[in-house]
Amino acid sequence: MLAFARECRSKGDRHLNFMTCKQCGRVWARREDFFADEEVVLSGCQVETDHPVSSALLFDHKAGGCGTTLAVGVRQLDDLYSGPRHTVKWATSPMCPGMCFDPANTEPCDKECACAYVRGILQEVKKLSAS
């Protein structure tokens, strides 16, 4: 199951939590709480090569009895990346090493491609999750 961040309601007031697990109901109010949770493990990346800003990072929720996969859109993490934003899309070309087509591959890519932005965010998230 893949779950995207969703809106929650509390005491009649609308507010947006960073993430809610649709499987078990666990709520992370802030991004920092989500990354600090030892039961949340970065498991991969789904790169939308035609529109990289629509890509998502994948996390496994390892809480007892849950086990769902949570997807966090890179738009929610955009502020973590300060590197270059390339416009050329090398995906499916001979210049592309194919990393973005392997969801489990979380390594950085050194190509000057529009998708490198997603992999740059992925590296920043790896640093946050490790701390």
N, C-alpha and C positions, 0 to 999 in steps of 0.2 A: 504494500500500500504506500502511496506517495501522498504526503500531506503538505500543503502550502500554508504559510502564515495566514491566519484569519482573524477577523474582528471578534472581539469578545465584549460582553456587556456586564457591567457591575453596578449594582444599586441604581439601575435606570439610566445611568450616564454612559454614553458611548465613549470607549477609549480603545486604543489599539495596542495590544501586546505584541512583542516581537514575534512570538511563536506559540502556538497551541498544538499539542499532539492530538490529532483526531482519533487516534486509537485508544489512548488511556486518559486523555484530558489534562495532562500535565501542561502548565502554563509557565512560560518564561516571559516576564514583563519586559526585560531589557536584553539587548543583544549580548552584553557582557555576561549576564547570568547564563545564557544559552551556551556560550563558548566555554564558560568555566565549569559547566556540568560534566562530571566524569562519566555520566551515563549517555552522553551525546558524543558520538565518534564520527569524524569526517570520513566518509566512505567513497566519495567520488564527485564527479562533475558532469553535468549534461550541458554540453556546449551547443548552442543554436548557431551554427556556422553562418547562416544567412543573416542573422540579427543577433549578434553576440550579447547585447544588453538584455535579451530575453532568456539568457542562460540561467542555470541554477546549480548551486552546490548541494550535494547530497550528504545527509547525516543519518547514521543509524542510532535510534533511541534504544539503548541496551538495558533499560529499566526492566526489572522482573515482570514478566507477563506482557510486555509490550512488543518490542522488536520491530516497530515500523520504521520506514525510511521517511525522513523529513526533507523537504526541498526548500532551500532559501534562495530566492531570486537574487541575482547579482545586483539588481537595482537597489536592494536594501543594504548592500555592502559597498556601494560605489565610492563612498567617502574614504574607504580604506586604501584606495589605490591612487597614487600620485604620479605614476609613470606615464609614458607616452601612449597616446590613443591613435593607433594606425587605422587607416581607412581601407587599405588593400586587403582583400580576403584571399588567402593562399589555400584555404581548404580545398581538397580534391585536386590540387595542382601538384606538379612534381616538386615544388618548393616546400610542400607541407609534409612534416614528419608523421602526421596522422594521430598525434596525441589526443586531439579533441574528439576523436572517434572511439576512444577507449574510456568509458566512464570511470573506470577504476584508476586510471593514470592521473596522479596528482602532481606530477613533476612540472617545473617551469618550462616554457618554450622560449627559445631565443629568436624566433622568426619575427620580423616586423610585419605582423599580420593583425587584422582587427580582432581576432580571437585571443591574441596574446594578453589583451586587457583582462579577459576572464581568468586566464591562468595566473596573471599578476594578483588579482583579488584572491585567488585560491591560495597563493603563497602567503599572503598577509593573514588569512584565516588560519592557516596551519601554524603560524607563529603565535596567534592569539590562543588557539586551542592547546598549544603545548605549554603555555605559561600558567 
